[in-house]
């Protein structure tokens, strides 16, 4: 931040909530979880017109069950596993992040009124949804991707 700038407060109202799916937070096996993203009443169905033409959506949500005193800002072993290296909070996708934001790409099953039915969303029942975006392949990574072995190991059971 430039020296003469002051912090900017960002306020974001949820556009909807997760309904159904899992009730409890768990780390793995999200692939078969079905849930609904129910748009807030302030949005009509025109807000998601055409969304059903996409196979996948990106969902931005708030880890609302993480207490502020559990937020981490430094390095830690992913999932507390000391077999894995200490890595900074921004080098992993854990829920105890400074702004407690989650991002998930999931399969769009169908749209029914203000309900968006999805599969593989790694957010629990009641989670506030901050944004919904159609997944477009052109927004995926360009070129080869790499990641450390510990990240591959974590993801083996995630979906």
LUMDRENLUM-571302 format. One record per atom (N, C-alpha, C): residue number from 1; chain; atom name; x, y, z. Coordinates in pm, 1 decimal. Layout:
BEGIN
SEFI     i   ch   at          u          v          w
SEFI   NUM    A   CA          X          Y          Z
...
END
This chain:
BEGIN
SEFI     i   ch   at          u          v          w
SEFI     1    A    N       84.6     -116.7        0.0
SEFI     1    A   CA        0.0        0.0        0.0
SEFI     1    A    C       89.7      123.6        0.0
SEFI     2    A    N       61.9      219.0      -85.5
SEFI     2    A   CA      142.2      340.8      -86.5
SEFI     2    A    C      137.8      408.7       50.1
SEFI     3    A    N      244.8      482.7       80.8
SEFI     3    A   CA      257.6      545.7      212.7
SEFI     3    A    C      139.6      635.8      248.6
SEFI     4    A    N       87.2      709.8      154.1
SEFI     4    A   CA      -17.9      805.7      186.4
SEFI     4    A    C     -159.1      749.4      167.1
SEFI     5    A    N     -170.7      618.1      148.3
SEFI     5    A   CA     -302.3      556.5      133.2
SEFI     5    A    C     -350.5      503.3      266.3
SEFI     6    A    N     -478.8      506.0      284.2
SEFI     6    A   CA     -536.3      445.8      403.4
SEFI     6    A    C     -608.5      318.3      362.4
SEFI     7    A    N     -625.6      225.6      455.4
SEFI     7    A   CA     -695.5      101.1      420.4
SEFI     7    A    C     -837.2      130.2      371.8
SEFI     8    A    N     -881.4       49.6      279.1
SEFI     8    A   CA    -1016.0       62.1      224.6
SEFI     8    A    C    -1101.8      -46.3      286.8
SEFI     9    A    N    -1215.9       -8.9      339.7
SEFI     9    A   CA    -1307.4     -108.0      393.7
SEFI     9    A    C    -1389.8     -164.3      278.7
SEFI    10    A    N    -1394.1     -295.6      270.5
SEFI    10    A   CA    -1470.4     -363.3      167.0
SEFI    10    A    C    -1589.5     -431.2      233.8
SEFI    11    A    N    -1706.2     -399.0      189.3
SEFI    11    A   CA    -1826.7     -460.3      242.1
SEFI    11    A    C    -1892.1     -536.8      128.6
SEFI    12    A    N    -1928.7     -658.6      155.8
SEFI    12    A   CA    -1989.2     -740.9       52.4
SEFI    12    A    C    -2112.5     -809.8      110.1
SEFI    13    A    N    -2225.3     -787.3       49.2
SEFI    13    A   CA    -2347.7     -853.6       91.0
SEFI    13    A    C    -2362.8     -982.9       12.5
SEFI    14    A    N    -2396.2    -1092.3       79.1
SEFI    14    A   CA    -2416.1    -1217.7        7.0
SEFI    14    A    C    -2523.4    -1204.3     -100.5
SEFI    15    A    N    -2500.9    -1272.3     -212.6
SEFI    15    A   CA    -2600.9    -1275.9     -319.1
SEFI    15    A    C    -2693.1    -1395.6     -299.9
SEFI    16    A    N    -2655.8    -1484.7     -209.9
SEFI    16    A   CA    -2735.8    -1602.4     -181.8
SEFI    16    A    C    -2672.6    -1685.2      -72.5
SEFI    17    A    N    -2726.7    -1803.7      -54.2
SEFI    17    A   CA    -2676.1    -1896.2       47.4
SEFI    17    A    C    -2676.9    -2037.7       -7.3
SEFI    18    A    N    -2589.1    -2119.7       48.5
SEFI    18    A   CA    -2588.3    -2261.7       16.2
SEFI    18    A    C    -2701.2    -2327.0       95.2
SEFI    19    A    N    -2779.2    -2409.5       26.9
SEFI    19    A   CA    -2887.3    -2483.3       89.4
SEFI    19    A    C    -2861.1    -2631.4       65.3
SEFI    20    A    N    -2860.2    -2708.1      171.1
SEFI    20    A   CA    -2837.7    -2852.0      158.9
SEFI    20    A    C    -2691.5    -2885.6      146.0
SEFI    21    A    N    -2667.2    -3005.1       96.6
SEFI    21    A   CA    -2529.7    -3053.5       92.4
SEFI    21    A    C    -2487.8    -3097.1      231.3
SEFI    22    A    N    -2366.5    -3073.4      264.7
SEFI    22    A   CA    -2315.3    -3110.4      397.1
SEFI    22    A    C    -2354.7    -3008.7      502.7
SEFI    23    A    N    -2377.8    -3058.5      622.5
SEFI    23    A   CA    -2406.2    -2970.2      735.2
SEFI    23    A    C    -2278.9    -2938.7      813.3
SEFI    24    A    N    -2180.8    -3028.3      807.2
SEFI    24    A   CA    -2058.8    -3010.0      884.6
SEFI    24    A    C    -1938.8    -2990.0      792.3
SEFI    25    A    N    -1839.6    -2919.5      843.4
SEFI    25    A   CA    -1716.9    -2893.3      769.1
SEFI    25    A    C    -1628.3    -3017.6      776.3
SEFI    26    A    N    -1585.8    -3064.8      660.8
SEFI    26    A   CA    -1490.6    -3175.4      648.4
SEFI    26    A    C    -1397.5    -3144.4      533.8
SEFI    27    A    N    -1278.5    -3202.1      537.8
SEFI    27    A   CA    -1178.3    -3167.9      437.6
SEFI    27    A    C    -1192.3    -3238.6      303.9
SEFI    28    A    N    -1246.8    -3358.5      299.6
SEFI    28    A   CA    -1238.1    -3437.9      177.5
SEFI    28    A    C    -1374.1    -3485.8      127.1
SEFI    29    A    N    -1369.1    -3548.0        8.8
SEFI    29    A   CA    -1482.2    -3615.8      -54.2
SEFI    29    A    C    -1598.6    -3522.4      -86.5
SEFI    30    A    N    -1569.0    -3413.7     -155.7
SEFI    30    A   CA    -1670.6    -3316.5     -196.3
SEFI    30    A    C    -1730.1    -3345.9     -333.7
SEFI    31    A    N    -1668.7    -3432.7     -409.7
SEFI    31    A   CA    -1707.3    -3452.0     -549.5
SEFI    31    A    C    -1851.8    -3489.8     -573.1
SEFI    32    A    N    -1910.0    -3570.7     -487.5
SEFI    32    A   CA    -2047.1    -3617.5     -506.4
SEFI    32    A    C    -2148.6    -3536.5     -426.8
SEFI    33    A    N    -2104.4    -3435.1     -355.2
SEFI    33    A   CA    -2195.4    -3355.9     -272.9
SEFI    33    A    C    -2281.4    -3266.8     -362.4
SEFI    34    A    N    -2412.3    -3279.7     -346.9
SEFI    34    A   CA    -2507.3    -3195.6     -420.0
SEFI    34    A    C    -2560.0    -3088.4     -327.0
SEFI    35    A    N    -2575.4    -2969.1     -378.1
SEFI    35    A   CA    -2627.7    -2857.9     -298.9
SEFI    35    A    C    -2698.9    -2760.6     -391.6
SEFI    36    A    N    -2764.6    -2664.8     -331.8
SEFI    36    A   CA    -2834.2    -2560.2     -405.4
SEFI    36    A    C    -2777.7    -2426.7     -360.2
SEFI    37    A    N    -2755.1    -2339.0     -454.5
SEFI    37    A   CA    -2725.0    -2199.9     -420.7
SEFI    37    A    C    -2854.7    -2124.8     -444.7
SEFI    38    A    N    -2913.0    -2075.1     -338.1
SEFI    38    A   CA    -3039.9    -2003.7     -348.5
SEFI    38    A    C    -3012.2    -1854.2     -348.1
SEFI    39    A    N    -3045.4    -1788.2     -459.5
SEFI    39    A   CA    -3026.5    -1643.7     -470.5
SEFI    39    A    C    -3113.4    -1570.0     -370.1
SEFI    40    A    N    -3060.8    -1461.8     -320.1
SEFI    40    A   CA    -3134.5    -1374.1     -231.2
SEFI    40    A    C    -3257.7    -1319.7     -303.4
SEFI    41    A    N    -3362.2    -1290.0     -227.5
SEFI    41    A   CA    -3488.1    -1242.5     -285.2
SEFI    41    A    C    -3475.0    -1111.4     -361.2
SEFI    42    A    N    -3369.2    -1036.3     -335.7
SEFI    42    A   CA    -3354.4     -909.4     -408.8
SEFI    42    A    C    -3318.5     -930.0     -555.4
SEFI    43    A    N    -3286.8    -1054.7     -593.2
SEFI    43    A   CA    -3253.6    -1087.5     -731.7
SEFI    43    A    C    -3368.8    -1165.0     -794.5
SEFI    44    A    N    -3405.6    -1124.9     -913.1
SEFI    44    A   CA    -3503.0    -1201.6     -989.9
SEFI    44    A    C    -3432.0    -1305.6    -1073.1
SEFI    45    A    N    -3508.7    -1387.4    -1140.2
SEFI    45    A   CA    -3448.4    -1492.4    -1222.9
SEFI    45    A    C    -3368.8    -1435.7    -1340.4
SEFI    46    A    N    -3396.4    -1310.3    -1377.3
SEFI    46    A   CA    -3319.6    -1249.6    -1486.6
SEFI    46    A    C    -3171.4    -1234.7    -1451.0
SEFI    47    A    N    -3138.8    -1234.8    -1322.3
SEFI    47    A   CA    -2998.5    -1223.3    -1280.3
SEFI    47    A    C    -2916.3    -1345.0    -1320.8
SEFI    48    A    N    -2983.5    -1458.3    -1341.4
SEFI    48    A   CA    -2910.9    -1579.0    -1380.9
SEFI    48    A    C    -2958.2    -1632.8    -1516.0
SEFI    49    A    N    -3026.1    -1549.6    -1591.9
SEFI    49    A   CA    -3069.5    -1589.8    -1725.9
SEFI    49    A    C    -2947.8    -1629.4    -1808.9
SEFI    50    A    N    -2953.6    -1745.0    -1871.4
SEFI    50    A   CA    -2843.9    -1793.1    -1954.9
SEFI    50    A    C    -2739.2    -1873.6    -1880.6
SEFI    51    A    N    -2741.0    -1871.3    -1748.4
SEFI    51    A   CA    -2641.4    -1946.0    -1670.9
SEFI    51    A    C    -2649.9    -2095.5    -1700.6
SEFI    52    A    N    -2769.1    -2143.0    -1727.0
SEFI    52    A   CA    -2788.2    -2286.3    -1752.1
SEFI    52    A    C    -2722.8    -2334.0    -1881.8
SEFI    53    A    N    -2666.2    -2244.7    -1959.9
SEFI    53    A   CA    -2593.3    -2282.1    -2080.8
SEFI    53    A    C    -2450.4    -2327.7    -2050.8
SEFI    54    A    N    -2407.1    -2310.9    -1927.5
SEFI    54    A   CA    -2270.8    -2345.7    -1887.5
SEFI    54    A    C    -2270.1    -2477.9    -1811.8
SEFI    55    A    N    -2161.0    -2550.9    -1822.4
SEFI    55    A   CA    -2148.2    -2678.6    -1751.2
SEFI    55    A    C    -2098.3    -2660.6    -1608.6
SEFI    56    A    N    -2024.5    -2552.4    -1583.2
SEFI    56    A   CA    -1963.9    -2530.0    -1452.2
SEFI    56    A    C    -1977.2    -2383.3    -1411.2
SEFI    57    A    N    -1973.3    -2362.2    -1281.5
SEFI    57    A   CA    -1975.5    -2226.5    -1226.5
SEFI    57    A    C    -1863.1    -2211.9    -1124.1
SEFI    58    A    N    -1820.6    -2087.7    -1106.7
SEFI    58    A   CA    -1725.5    -2054.1    -1001.4
SEFI    58    A    C    -1803.4    -1982.0     -892.9
SEFI    59    A    N    -1785.5    -2026.6     -769.7
SEFI    59    A   CA    -1858.9    -1971.5     -657.9
SEFI    59    A    C    -1759.2    -1910.4     -560.2
SEFI    60    A    N    -1783.9    -1784.8     -524.2
SEFI    60    A   CA    -1704.4    -1717.5     -422.0
SEFI    60    A    C    -1791.7    -1713.6     -297.1
SEFI    61    A    N    -1737.7    -1760.4     -186.9
SEFI    61    A   CA    -1818.7    -1768.5      -64.6
SEFI    61    A    C    -1735.9    -1729.8       57.4
SEFI    62    A    N    -1805.4    -1713.6      168.8
SEFI    62    A   CA    -1741.8    -1670.8      292.8
SEFI    62    A    C    -1737.0    -1787.5      390.8
SEFI    63    A    N    -1617.0    -1816.4      441.3
SEFI    63    A   CA    -1601.1    -1918.6      544.9
SEFI    63    A    C    -1654.6    -1861.9      675.7
SEFI    64    A    N    -1784.6    -1854.6      687.7
SEFI    64    A   CA    -1846.9    -1785.5      800.6
SEFI    64    A    C    -1835.2    -1861.3      932.2
SEFI    65    A    N    -1795.6    -1985.9      929.3
SEFI    65    A   CA    -1783.3    -2062.8     1053.8
SEFI    65    A    C    -1642.6    -2057.5     1113.3
SEFI    66    A    N    -1552.9    -1986.5     1047.4
SEFI    66    A   CA    -1417.6    -1970.8     1100.5
SEFI    66    A    C    -1416.5    -1846.3     1189.5
SEFI    67    A    N    -1397.9    -1863.9     1320.7
SEFI    67    A   CA    -1391.1    -1746.4     1409.9
SEFI    67    A    C    -1269.7    -1660.1     1376.7
SEFI    68    A    N    -1284.3    -1530.4     1392.5
SEFI    68    A   CA    -1173.3    -1439.0     1359.4
SEFI    68    A    C    -1045.9    -1473.8     1435.0
SEFI    69    A    N    -1057.2    -1524.0     1558.0
SEFI    69    A   CA     -936.7    -1556.8     1634.0
SEFI    69    A    C     -866.6    -1682.9     1582.2
SEFI    70    A    N     -926.8    -1752.8     1488.2
SEFI    70    A   CA     -864.0    -1870.5     1427.4
SEFI    70    A    C     -800.7    -1838.6     1291.7
SEFI    71    A    N     -815.7    -1715.2     1244.8
SEFI    71    A   CA     -754.8    -1673.6     1118.1
SEFI    71    A    C     -603.6    -1678.6     1131.3
SEFI    72    A    N     -538.6    -1729.1     1028.9
SEFI    72    A   CA     -393.6    -1740.5     1028.5
SEFI    72    A    C     -335.0    -1650.0      920.6
SEFI    73    A    N     -220.5    -1592.3      950.8
SEFI    73    A   CA     -159.0    -1500.2      856.1
SEFI    73    A    C      -15.9    -1539.7      818.5
SEFI    74    A    N       39.8    -1635.8      885.9
SEFI    74    A   CA      177.9    -1674.6      858.4
SEFI    74    A    C      187.0    -1808.1      789.1
SEFI    75    A    N      292.3    -1881.1      822.8
SEFI    75    A   CA      315.3    -2013.2      765.0
SEFI    75    A    C      262.9    -2120.1      860.2
SEFI    76    A    N      221.7    -2232.1      801.6
SEFI    76    A   CA      176.8    -2347.1      880.0
SEFI    76    A    C      193.1    -2471.6      795.5
SEFI    77    A    N      185.4    -2585.1      859.3
SEFI    77    A   CA      183.0    -2711.9      786.7
SEFI    77    A    C       39.6    -2731.3      737.5
SEFI    78    A    N       19.0    -2752.5      607.5
SEFI    78    A   CA     -117.7    -2775.3      558.4
SEFI    78    A    C     -186.0    -2886.5      637.2
SEFI    79    A    N     -307.9    -2859.2      681.0
SEFI    79    A   CA     -388.6    -2952.3      760.6
SEFI    79    A    C     -317.8    -2998.6      887.0
SEFI    80    A    N     -218.2    -2922.5      931.3
SEFI    80    A   CA     -146.1    -2958.9     1052.9
SEFI    80    A    C      -55.6    -3079.3     1037.6
SEFI    81    A    N      -32.8    -3124.7      915.8
SEFI    81    A   CA       47.7    -3242.9      889.2
SEFI    81    A    C      194.9    -3203.3      882.3
SEFI    82    A    N      271.8    -3242.0      984.1
SEFI    82    A   CA      413.2    -3203.7      990.6
SEFI    82    A    C      499.6    -3277.4      888.5
SEFI    83    A    N      442.5    -3375.1      816.6
SEFI    83    A   CA      515.4    -3438.0      705.6
SEFI    83    A    C      521.6    -3344.0      585.7
SEFI    84    A    N      434.9    -3245.4      583.3
SEFI    84    A   CA      432.1    -3147.0      475.5
SEFI    84    A    C      503.9    -3020.7      521.7
SEFI    85    A    N      558.8    -2943.7      428.7
SEFI    85    A   CA      639.8    -2826.9      467.7
SEFI    85    A    C      555.3    -2713.7      527.7
SEFI    86    A    N      623.5    -2627.5      600.8
SEFI    86    A   CA      560.9    -2502.9      644.1
SEFI    86    A    C      544.3    -2415.1      520.9
SEFI    87    A    N      423.0    -2372.8      493.3
SEFI    87    A   CA      398.9    -2283.7      379.6
SEFI    87    A    C      306.0    -2171.6      424.6
SEFI    88    A    N      321.7    -2056.6      362.1
SEFI    88    A   CA      241.3    -1940.4      396.9
SEFI    88    A    C       93.8    -1961.1      365.8
SEFI    89    A    N       10.0    -1888.5      434.8
SEFI    89    A   CA     -134.5    -1901.2      417.4
SEFI    89    A    C     -176.3    -1874.5      273.1
SEFI    90    A    N     -101.6    -1790.9      200.9
SEFI    90    A   CA     -135.3    -1762.6       62.0
SEFI    90    A    C      -76.7    -1865.3      -34.5
SEFI    91    A    N       -4.5    -1965.1       16.6
SEFI    91    A   CA       48.7    -2073.7      -64.9
SEFI    91    A    C      -31.4    -2201.7      -40.9
SEFI    92    A    N     -149.3    -2187.3       15.4
SEFI    92    A   CA     -239.2    -2299.5       38.4
SEFI    92    A    C     -383.5    -2250.4       31.8
SEFI    93    A    N     -478.6    -2340.8       37.0
SEFI    93    A   CA     -618.3    -2303.0       18.6
SEFI    93    A    C     -701.9    -2328.4      143.1
SEFI    94    A    N     -639.8    -2328.6      259.9
SEFI    94    A   CA     -710.9    -2352.6      385.2
SEFI    94    A    C     -816.9    -2246.9      413.7
SEFI    95    A    N     -912.6    -2283.8      497.4
SEFI    95    A   CA    -1025.9    -2195.8      528.0
SEFI    95    A    C     -993.0    -2085.3      628.1
SEFI    96    A    N     -887.6    -2096.4      701.9
SEFI    96    A   CA     -853.7    -1997.5      805.7
SEFI    96    A    C     -772.2    -1881.5      747.6
SEFI    97    A    N     -818.4    -1829.6      637.2
SEFI    97    A   CA     -750.8    -1724.5      562.3
SEFI    97    A    C     -785.0    -1587.0      619.3
SEFI    98    A    N     -703.9    -1485.9      592.6
SEFI    98    A   CA     -731.0    -1352.5      646.7
SEFI    98    A    C     -870.4    -1297.4      615.6
SEFI    99    A    N     -919.6    -1310.9      494.5
SEFI    99    A   CA    -1053.7    -1259.6      463.7
SEFI    99    A    C    -1159.1    -1369.5      462.0
SEFI   100    A    N    -1118.5    -1491.3      493.6
SEFI   100    A   CA    -1208.7    -1606.5      501.3
SEFI   100    A    C    -1292.3    -1623.9      374.1
SEFI   101    A    N    -1226.4    -1607.9      258.6
SEFI   101    A   CA    -1294.1    -1624.9      130.4
SEFI   101    A    C    -1259.1    -1760.5       69.2
SEFI   102    A    N    -1359.6    -1826.3       17.6
SEFI   102    A   CA    -1340.9    -1951.5      -54.5
SEFI   102    A    C    -1381.6    -1933.5     -199.3
SEFI   103    A    N    -1318.0    -2007.7     -287.1
SEFI   103    A   CA    -1352.0    -2007.8     -429.3
SEFI   103    A    C    -1359.9    -2153.4     -471.4
SEFI   104    A    N    -1467.4    -2187.7     -538.8
SEFI   104    A   CA    -1486.6    -2325.8     -580.7
SEFI   104    A    C    -1540.5    -2329.1     -723.1
SEFI   105    A    N    -1490.4    -2422.1     -801.4
SEFI   105    A   CA    -1547.2    -2449.6     -933.0
SEFI   105    A    C    -1626.5    -2578.1     -919.0
SEFI   106    A    N    -1751.1    -2574.1     -958.7
SEFI   106    A   CA    -1834.4    -2692.6     -943.2
SEFI   106    A    C    -1922.9    -2711.0    -1064.6
SEFI   107    A    N    -1976.5    -2831.9    -1076.4
SEFI   107    A   CA    -2061.6    -2865.4    -1189.7
SEFI   107    A    C    -2199.5    -2805.4    -1170.2
SEFI   108    A    N    -2250.1    -2741.2    -1273.6
SEFI   108    A   CA    -2385.6    -2686.8    -1272.9
SEFI   108    A    C    -2479.5    -2797.6    -1320.1
SEFI   109    A    N    -2569.8    -2838.9    -1233.4
SEFI   109    A   CA    -2663.7    -2946.4    -1265.2
SEFI   109    A    C    -2786.7    -2889.8    -1334.7
SEFI   110    A    N    -2845.5    -2784.9    -1274.7
SEFI   110    A   CA    -2961.6    -2720.3    -1335.6
SEFI   110    A    C    -2992.4    -2591.8    -1261.3
SEFI   111    A    N    -3071.7    -2508.7    -1327.2
SEFI   111    A   CA    -3121.3    -2385.0    -1267.9
SEFI   111    A    C    -3272.5    -2397.8    -1259.7
SEFI   112    A    N    -3328.4    -2368.0    -1143.5
SEFI   112    A   CA    -3471.8    -2380.0    -1121.6
SEFI   112    A    C    -3517.8    -2255.3    -1045.9
SEFI   113    A    N    -3572.3    -2158.9    -1118.1
SEFI   113    A   CA    -3609.1    -2032.2    -1053.9
SEFI   113    A    C    -3484.3    -1962.1    -1004.4
SEFI   114    A    N    -3481.4    -1931.5     -874.4
SEFI   114    A   CA    -3363.9    -1867.9     -813.7
SEFI   114    A    C    -3269.0    -1970.4     -751.9
SEFI   115    A    N    -3295.1    -2097.5     -774.8
SEFI   115    A   CA    -3211.2    -2204.9     -721.1
SEFI   115    A    C    -3114.6    -2255.1     -827.6
SEFI   116    A    N    -2987.2    -2258.3     -792.3
SEFI   116    A   CA    -2882.8    -2308.4     -879.8
SEFI   116    A    C    -2834.4    -2439.7     -818.2
SEFI   117    A    N    -2863.8    -2550.6     -883.3
SEFI   117    A   CA    -2826.3    -2682.9     -834.0
SEFI   117    A    C    -2686.1    -2716.2     -883.1
SEFI   118    A    N    -2599.1    -2752.5     -789.1
SEFI   118    A   CA    -2458.9    -2778.4     -822.5
SEFI   118    A    C    -2412.8    -2908.9     -759.1
SEFI   119    A    N    -2301.3    -2956.8     -808.6
SEFI   119    A   CA    -2236.9    -3075.0     -753.6
SEFI   119    A    C    -2089.0    -3045.8     -737.9
SEFI   120    A    N    -2034.1    -3085.2     -621.1
SEFI   120    A   CA    -1891.6    -3065.1     -596.8
SEFI   120    A    C    -1856.8    -2930.2     -536.9
SEFI   121    A    N    -1954.5    -2858.0     -484.0
SEFI   121    A   CA    -1927.9    -2730.8     -415.8
SEFI   121    A    C    -1877.9    -2761.7     -275.6
SEFI   122    A    N    -1760.7    -2714.1     -241.4
SEFI   122    A   CA    -1701.9    -2743.7     -110.3
SEFI   122    A    C    -1736.5    -2636.5       -7.0
SEFI   123    A    N    -1865.3    -2611.9        8.5
SEFI   123    A   CA    -1917.6    -2518.9      109.0
SEFI   123    A    C    -2036.8    -2586.9      175.1
SEFI   124    A    N    -2058.0    -2560.2      302.3
SEFI   124    A   CA    -2162.3    -2629.7      377.3
SEFI   124    A    C    -2294.3    -2552.6      378.7
SEFI   125    A    N    -2399.0    -2621.3      419.5
SEFI   125    A   CA    -2533.5    -2566.4      428.6
SEFI   125    A    C    -2532.0    -2434.9      507.6
SEFI   126    A    N    -2591.0    -2330.8      450.2
SEFI   126    A   CA    -2599.2    -2200.3      515.8
SEFI   126    A    C    -2487.2    -2104.4      481.6
SEFI   127    A    N    -2385.2    -2150.3      410.6
SEFI   127    A   CA    -2271.1    -2065.3      376.5
SEFI   127    A    C    -2315.4    -1947.4      290.1
SEFI   128    A    N    -2274.0    -1824.0      326.5
SEFI   128    A   CA    -2305.4    -1707.8      242.4
SEFI   128    A    C    -2227.0    -1712.5      110.5
SEFI   129    A    N    -2297.8    -1694.2        0.4
SEFI   129    A   CA    -2236.8    -1690.8     -132.5
SEFI   129    A    C    -2221.5    -1544.8     -172.5
SEFI   130    A    N    -2099.1    -1504.4     -206.8
SEFI   130    A   CA    -2070.2    -1365.1     -239.3
SEFI   130    A    C    -2077.9    -1335.7     -388.3
SEFI   131    A    N    -2051.0    -1437.3     -471.6
SEFI   131    A   CA    -2057.2    -1415.6     -616.0
SEFI   131    A    C    -2071.4    -1549.1     -686.8
SEFI   132    A    N    -2130.2    -1543.5     -804.6
SEFI   132    A   CA    -2150.8    -1659.5     -890.9
SEFI   132    A    C    -2104.4    -1617.9    -1029.6
SEFI   133    A    N    -2015.1    -1698.6    -1087.2
SEFI   133    A   CA    -1964.2    -1667.1    -1221.4
SEFI   133    A    C    -1969.9    -1792.4    -1305.9
SEFI   134    A    N    -2005.0    -1779.5    -1433.0
SEFI   134    A   CA    -1995.7    -1896.4    -1519.8
SEFI   134    A    C    -1848.5    -1929.0    -1542.2
SEFI   135    A    N    -1817.6    -2058.1    -1546.9
SEFI   135    A   CA    -1680.3    -2095.3    -1577.8
SEFI   135    A    C    -1662.8    -2097.6    -1728.6
SEFI   136    A    N    -1565.4    -2022.1    -1775.2
SEFI   136    A   CA    -1529.6    -2018.0    -1916.8
SEFI   136    A    C    -1387.4    -2070.0    -1928.2
SEFI   137    A    N    -1365.6    -2165.8    -2015.9
SEFI   137    A   CA    -1234.8    -2230.5    -2024.9
SEFI   137    A    C    -1122.7    -2130.5    -2051.3
SEFI   138    A    N    -1153.6    -2020.8    -2118.1
SEFI   138    A   CA    -1049.7    -1921.2    -2146.8
SEFI   138    A    C     -996.8    -1853.0    -2020.2
SEFI   139    A    N    -1071.9    -1861.4    -1909.7
SEFI   139    A   CA    -1023.1    -1806.7    -1783.8
SEFI   139    A    C     -939.2    -1907.0    -1705.9
SEFI   140    A    N     -930.4    -2029.3    -1756.4
SEFI   140    A   CA     -844.1    -2128.6    -1693.2
SEFI   140    A    C     -698.5    -2094.0    -1720.0
SEFI   141    A    N     -608.1    -2165.3    -1656.6
SEFI   141    A   CA     -466.5    -2134.4    -1675.5
SEFI   141    A    C     -422.5    -2154.4    -1819.8
SEFI   142    A    N     -333.8    -2069.2    -1862.7
SEFI   142    A   CA     -271.6    -2083.8    -1994.0
SEFI   142    A    C     -135.5    -2146.7    -1972.0
SEFI   143    A    N     -105.8    -2245.4    -2050.7
SEFI   143    A   CA       23.1    -2312.7    -2035.6
SEFI   143    A    C       17.9    -2420.0    -1928.3
SEFI   144    A    N      132.4    -2481.8    -1909.0
SEFI   144    A   CA      145.1    -2591.2    -1813.0
SEFI   144    A    C      133.8    -2538.8    -1670.3
SEFI   145    A    N       73.4    -2617.8    -1583.2
SEFI   145    A   CA       66.3    -2582.2    -1441.5
SEFI   145    A    C      153.7    -2677.6    -1361.6
SEFI   146    A    N      204.3    -2629.2    -1250.0
SEFI   146    A   CA      285.0    -2712.2    -1160.4
SEFI   146    A    C      239.7    -2688.5    -1017.4
SEFI   147    A    N      265.0    -2786.0     -933.4
SEFI   147    A   CA      236.2    -2773.1     -791.0
SEFI   147    A    C      324.0    -2871.4     -715.7
SEFI   148    A    N      348.7    -2844.5     -586.5
SEFI   148    A   CA      432.1    -2936.3     -508.6
SEFI   148    A    C      358.5    -3067.3     -479.8
SEFI   149    A    N      434.0    -3169.8     -450.2
SEFI   149    A   CA      377.1    -3302.9     -424.9
SEFI   149    A    C      278.5    -3302.4     -308.2
SEFI   150    A    N      306.2    -3224.8     -202.3
SEFI   150    A   CA      212.9    -3223.5      -88.3
SEFI   150    A    C       74.4    -3175.4     -131.1
SEFI   151    A    N       67.2    -3081.5     -226.3
SEFI   151    A   CA      -62.5    -3031.9     -274.0
SEFI   151    A    C     -135.4    -3141.3     -351.5
SEFI   152    A    N      -63.6    -3215.1     -432.4
SEFI   152    A   CA     -123.1    -3327.0     -504.8
SEFI   152    A    C     -175.6    -3431.1     -406.6
SEFI   153    A    N     -100.4    -3456.4     -301.5
SEFI   153    A   CA     -141.7    -3554.2     -200.8
SEFI   153    A    C     -269.4    -3510.2     -129.1
SEFI   154    A    N     -278.5    -3382.9      -93.2
SEFI   154    A   CA     -399.6    -3330.4      -29.2
SEFI   154    A    C     -521.1    -3350.4     -119.6
SEFI   155    A    N     -505.9    -3323.9     -245.8
SEFI   155    A   CA     -619.2    -3323.7     -338.6
SEFI   155    A    C     -664.0    -3464.4     -382.2
SEFI   156    A    N     -587.0    -3567.6     -350.5
SEFI   156    A   CA     -624.5    -3703.6     -392.1
SEFI   156    A    C     -762.5    -3744.4     -342.0
SEFI   157    A    N     -799.6    -3703.0     -224.0
SEFI   157    A   CA     -928.7    -3740.3     -167.3
SEFI   157    A    C    -1027.2    -3622.5     -161.0
SEFI   158    A    N     -987.1    -3506.2     -210.5
SEFI   158    A   CA    -1070.4    -3387.0     -194.3
SEFI   158    A    C    -1199.8    -3397.6     -272.2
SEFI   159    A    N    -1190.0    -3434.1     -398.3
SEFI   159    A   CA    -1310.5    -3453.1     -480.4
SEFI   159    A    C    -1326.9    -3597.5     -508.4
END
